[in-house]
């Protein structure tokens, strides 16, 4: 370098970096981790916005879906002629079962559209094979095709409710961004034409209108109002019977992707975590720069003694930080890109969309550059200016000497603990010597710990919620009776199964909530069940449960209560059931169970309202009232129930074992929790690095003290113990803070995650186990982080310490 | 430029100066270095500790002055007052007409870089730079000479102190005497007229100490002014003038 005529200042900067490779790498890595996390999350968001929301909106998503009695294609044209309708598409949906070669059945929807190449709303893309299915042919949605190994040329068997089976030739693979993907719904989407529907015995005509409203309104109320207008002004006057008016998605807004709220919520949580990562990596930069400056105090003094101005020296360290930043950025860019591709691909496979280009968005690149360059510089500037302000005299004659600046309150308290051995006392006293530095390290470790405990508490809360949800599935096996059945026949068949003790029959009906102005509002489900039900364990939040003879009284679930807003016990709801609107009194509110807005009525009352005698829409079976069957027993019972009900002609639906419901709710959360625990792990690593830096500075600042210890006979283990005990003590102090703050931070994270993903209020449960795990982890971090500084301390000789003067 | 060559210097444009009534030295000329009633008191929790009391000292250009005294007598404090490393509690210090006690830390650093070379007892070379880079760094900081010339000048200085062969080694690979020579070369980097040195031979064996002293002598012969703090009375006697200090006061000069 000398021969290249690089100035000595630059040589010093480069040599300082190169001469302390581990330390330099530590700073570069800490910058890289923070920046890469930001890049990963924001670039993944860019992919999702471009390739999911972008593709979703390009395919003209429906604002509302209206189920109508069978109608011809021309009705969609008439609807489209309404001034508040931008486009309308006729569709036909038939629930069927797909029978695999091994006899296993899968829920499936046989969907038909007039022309797949010219769909006006919810456009489906044919990816392979025939552009449209011919008679006895079908296209299959790609995610289900991949999951079940279905390919073009295969023949699949579909079974109808009347138990008849038909063979359909798979003619193509389609991508339907508007249907719930197989990964979530476990429903196979098959696309065919009306002729094939008729061939399998279905009636002619379509039964669903997908409508894009003019101006693509994004609020639910406007969309539902306009949907009602379509029904009242066109469909019903034209003689069609309109059923549900739905807004597609999981409590989504009209025109938005069905999982947009959930995805945005999850990204927001990740962004908060990335901000924490940036904060911590910034802190680590401060710590390391402070360590470098402390280590080089004498060098700063020497440079000043040979004529360097403070700003000249400060500039050298600024360049030093700049090099760290550039190194961090160089690492972070590919890491962030790879991470975003991984996250994007994961989202794409889960939500069934394609990543079109694995690029780095220009604005994400700009954010990464700004963060990589600005954050370390901003946080390092103060320590640099402070460190370089030292006078030559202080640098050369005073630094490293035993400071007797008096004791703080904590140190005075510790001083009273006379029973402590001197080395332990020294460790504890050392901990509180530099409170700002201790503060930063403790904050870093505390944040990591709080995140860790919060992640585990979120899981505990989810388990608690699932526990609450599962109260509403207090059965071993349940089976739906599509199309309805007779309660007496259903119970007779159920009790013929060996070991069945309870066969509780429910009936259901749809209802529309009527607004005070007479317009129709949200849809809800009415559930008629025995008032002394033993297949749900009701958790009442307010009011009372149903009693025999309750007429026009109902118990709402929490989802419905939330939808209604300020509902109170004793309020009256006007519900339209069929063509009749009736008033009902709210007598109780039960906890939520994620089956959507529902209300419970006595079985006999709902049967009377719907005019059905002994209706049975679902039967819930238990083998014992004292507990639930094992997972294997539930599976075996499910198979037996399916077989008996199929043979009896009561139902061909799949029976649902209780444990399936549990895993359905828990599954998606596991991924989120893994991400959260990984983030907590990263924060823990940054916290550990920070503690290493702090301990390193502490050792450096106490060089003379260590020399004195050496001179009075301290052995290597004794000196090592002083340093390691200090590290562990700092870790334990941080754990103490975690115990104080983690109940509230954990509640906040659990609420954020669960609200984002489930759109549901949280039932918080604090993870005490997580708190104990963190104690173990942080003690290990404290010990490991102190090992390197402890090793440095034991290598100091008395002579070196004297030379230090 | 070679060691010992006299250079003409002037006070820096950016250094504040003020008109002073410069003290006359014993021969009636204005002194290059002028301490007037200088006091230094260190304030500690145990109470005030006067390190220097009423110091009046005038040194002319080209003088080789040694300062001797017992440990704790105030020798190092005195040289630190000269180099601006420490500041007097009271009194004035003027060097070539510049009242250095009035300079800010930054202006002091700039002024010192060009006008005063400092040699420490423990050499204080920067460990991450080679020997020649250590010599070049004052030039960089003070923007002295054309950058392309700095290496040549630094090598020349190392040649003069007899360690050119070690120019590209890290300081840790040099002996104590060699390191002190490198420190002297660094002190001469910007060709300052004054060299201040605190126990330059304190960490050297007698043979090496003698060689370093001869180097100083050669510098004085070339026109440099040297103030050397030492506890070695024999060495001190070989300087042109000896100032003895005890309990912060000059008791003999």
Interface residues (C-beta under 8 A of the other chain):
Chain A: X2 X5 X7 X8 X9 X11 X12 X15 X16 X19 X298 X299 X301 X302 X303 X304 X305 X306 X307 X308 X309 X310 X311 X312 X389 X391 X392 X393 X396 X397 X404 X406 X803 X805
Chain B: X45 X76 X80 X83 X84 X85 X86 X105 X106 X109 X110 X112 X113 X114 X117 X118 X120 X122 X124 X125 X126 X127 X128 X129 X130 X132 X133 X134 X136 X137 X138 X139 X140 X141 X142 X147 X148 X151 X168 X186 X187 X189 X190
